[in-house]
């Protein structure tokens, strides 16, 4: 997946061969924020403008913009997975939260 990040917002980018255009959509928020451009440079500019416009619109309307992430992640896993993760965390001398954060960061960066 091709992504771009600006002010904490991340956009997924795809290339539409049929229309010969890059299309981007901000992910991780409830609002639909999309943009497009013919070149990579223009796509980056349109992405930044889309985020800036979104934040300005929210400010004008007096509403809080969606935050891409809160830092809180709740997962449902099988009990045996939970137990194995707890053992791995304790074996590493870490809390489950710290261990899971490190494992998720490593997996997301791969």
C-alpha positions as CSV (number, residue, x, y, z in Angstrom):
1,X,0.0,0.0,0.0
2,X,1.3,3.4,-0.9
3,X,0.7,6.1,1.8
4,X,1.6,9.7,2.6
5,X,1.4,11.4,6.0
6,X,0.8,15.0,6.9
7,X,-0.1,16.5,10.3
8,X,-0.7,13.0,11.6
9,X,-3.2,12.2,8.8
10,X,-2.4,9.3,6.5
11,X,-3.7,8.9,2.9
12,X,-3.8,5.8,0.8
13,X,-2.8,6.4,-2.7
14,X,-3.6,4.5,-5.9
15,X,-3.0,5.0,-9.5
16,X,-5.9,4.7,-11.9
17,X,-4.5,3.5,-15.2
18,X,-7.8,4.1,-17.0
19,X,-8.0,7.8,-16.2
20,X,-4.2,8.2,-15.8
21,X,-4.5,9.9,-12.5
22,X,-3.4,9.4,-8.9
23,X,-6.2,9.1,-6.3
24,X,-5.8,9.6,-2.6
25,X,-8.1,9.0,0.3
26,X,-7.4,9.9,3.9
27,X,-7.7,6.8,6.1
28,X,-8.4,6.4,9.8
29,X,-11.2,9.1,10.0
30,X,-14.9,8.8,9.6
31,X,-15.2,11.8,7.2
32,X,-14.6,11.1,3.5
33,X,-11.6,13.1,2.4
34,X,-10.2,12.4,-1.0
35,X,-8.1,14.2,-3.6
36,X,-6.5,13.5,-7.0
37,X,-3.7,14.8,-9.3
38,X,-1.8,14.0,-12.4
39,X,1.7,14.1,-10.9
40,X,3.3,13.0,-7.7
41,X,4.2,16.6,-6.8
42,X,0.6,17.8,-7.4
43,X,-0.7,14.8,-5.4
44,X,1.4,15.8,-2.4
45,X,0.2,19.4,-2.7
46,X,-3.5,18.3,-3.0
47,X,-3.1,16.0,0.0
48,X,-1.8,18.9,2.2
49,X,-4.5,21.2,0.9
50,X,-7.2,18.6,1.6
51,X,-6.0,18.2,5.2
52,X,-5.7,22.0,5.7
53,X,-9.2,22.5,4.2
54,X,-10.7,19.9,6.4
55,X,-9.1,21.4,9.6
56,X,-10.2,24.9,8.6
57,X,-13.8,23.6,7.9
58,X,-14.0,22.0,11.3
59,X,-12.7,25.1,13.0
60,X,-15.2,27.3,11.1
61,X,-18.1,25.0,12.1
62,X,-16.9,24.7,15.7
63,X,-16.5,21.0,15.6
64,X,-13.5,18.8,16.6
65,X,-11.9,17.2,13.6
66,X,-11.5,13.4,13.6
67,X,-8.2,12.5,15.0
68,X,-6.5,9.8,12.9
69,X,-5.8,7.7,16.0
70,X,-6.1,8.1,19.7
71,X,-3.3,5.8,20.8
72,X,-5.8,3.4,22.3
73,X,-6.2,0.0,20.7
74,X,-8.6,-2.7,22.0
75,X,-8.2,-6.2,20.5
76,X,-10.1,-9.4,20.9
77,X,-7.9,-12.4,20.6
78,X,-8.3,-16.0,21.6
79,X,-7.4,-16.7,25.3
80,X,-4.5,-18.9,24.3
81,X,-3.0,-16.0,22.3
82,X,-3.5,-13.6,25.2
83,X,-1.8,-16.0,27.5
84,X,1.1,-16.6,25.1
85,X,1.6,-12.8,24.6
86,X,1.5,-12.2,28.4
87,X,4.2,-14.9,28.9
88,X,6.3,-13.4,26.1
89,X,6.0,-9.9,27.6
90,X,6.9,-11.0,31.1
91,X,9.8,-13.0,29.7
92,X,11.1,-9.8,28.1
93,X,10.6,-7.9,31.4
94,X,7.9,-5.7,29.9
95,X,4.2,-5.0,30.5
96,X,1.9,-6.6,28.0
97,X,1.0,-3.1,26.7
98,X,4.7,-2.2,26.2
99,X,5.5,-5.5,24.5
100,X,2.4,-5.4,22.2
101,X,3.2,-1.8,21.2
102,X,6.7,-2.8,20.2
103,X,5.6,-5.9,18.3
104,X,2.9,-3.9,16.5
105,X,5.4,-1.2,15.6
106,X,7.9,-3.7,14.2
107,X,5.2,-5.5,12.2
108,X,3.8,-2.2,10.8
109,X,7.3,-1.0,9.8
110,X,8.1,-4.3,8.0
